Amino acid sequence: MNAERNHFFNDVYEVVRQIPRGRVTSYGAIAAYLGTKGSARMVGYAMNASHLDESIPAHRVVNRNGVLTGKHHFEHPNKMEELLTEEGIRIKGDRIVDFPSVFWDPEKNLYL
């Protein structure tokens, strides 16, 4: 099972590395792209485990409503917001302002 999890996590990381600067996606959108629509929580686990790898822009993955639910897994709770703000994404109350305008859907932008 551990090998399967590692394979899934690596697939998640490959998708996350493709998210363009200034855009975000959701845990569920990544899961759907990978053909495991019901595994958004596992995508979250993968993102939580990615904090040591700077090549994975984990700050660009939020929940389906544009809320920064993963912020507590960064070195300090404001780091996720700071990184997104540096990319031009506006945040108010831990939620992305005008989320649909910055949402990047891997199913529409990537090809398996």
N, C-alpha and C positions, 0 to 999 in steps of 0.2 A: 504493500500500500504506500510506503514511503516513496518508492520510485515513481509511482503514479502521481503522487502529490508534487514531487519535484518537477516532473514533466509538465504538469498543469501550471505550476508556478512559473516555469520558464516560458511557457506559451503566453501567460499573462504579461510577463515582463517584455516580451517581444512586441506585443500590442502597445503597451504603455510607452515604449521607446519611440513609437511612431506618432504619438500625439503631438501635433505642432505647437510650438511656442504660442502662448496667448489663447489657447483652446483647452477645453477640458472634456472628459467623458465620465461615464458612470460605471460603477461596479457591474450593474446589470447589462449595460451595453457591451462591455468586454465579454461577459459570460455568454451573451447571445451570439456574439461574433464567433466565439470558440465552439459554438454548438452545444453549450451546456447552460441553457437559459435559466435554469433553476439554481445556479451555483454562484450567484452574486456574493453571497457570504464568503465562499471560498476565494473569490477574487479579493475580497477585503482581507482575508488572512494572508494572501500572497503579498498584498501591498504592505501590510504590517510587518512582514518578514523582510521587506526590501530596503529597509532604512539604512543599511550599511553600504549599499551599492549606489553611488552617486550617478551612475549612468541611467538609472531608472527614475524618471521624473514623477514620483509618486504623488506630488502635490497637485498634479493635473487630473487626479481621479477623485470624484466626489459622489455623493449619493444621487439618486434619481431626481431629487428636488433641488440640486445645486448646493446642498449644505456640506460644509467642510467637516464631515463626520470623522475623518481620519486624522484630524489636527493633533490629537493627543499622542500620536505615535512619532511625532517629530521631536527634535531635541528640546524645543520649547513650544508651547501651544500656539504661539503667534507665527511660527516659522512658515507654516503652510500658507497662511494669508499673505505674509510678506513676499513669498516667492511668486504667488499668483498676481499680487499687486505690481511687482516688478515687471511682469509680462503684460501689464495693461488691463488686467481683469479687475473689475470693481467688486468689492465685497461690502456687505452691510449686515451686521448681526450674524456673522458666520455663514452667510448665504450669498451666493453669486448673484449680482444684480443683472437682470436680463439674461438669465441662464441660457435660454434657447439660442441667443445670438452667438454664444461662444461654445456651444455644445458641438462636439466632434463625434460623429457616429462611425465606429470602425466598420460596421456592415456596409456603409455607403462609401467609405474611403479606402478600405483595404480589401484585398482579395486573397482568399485562402490559397 
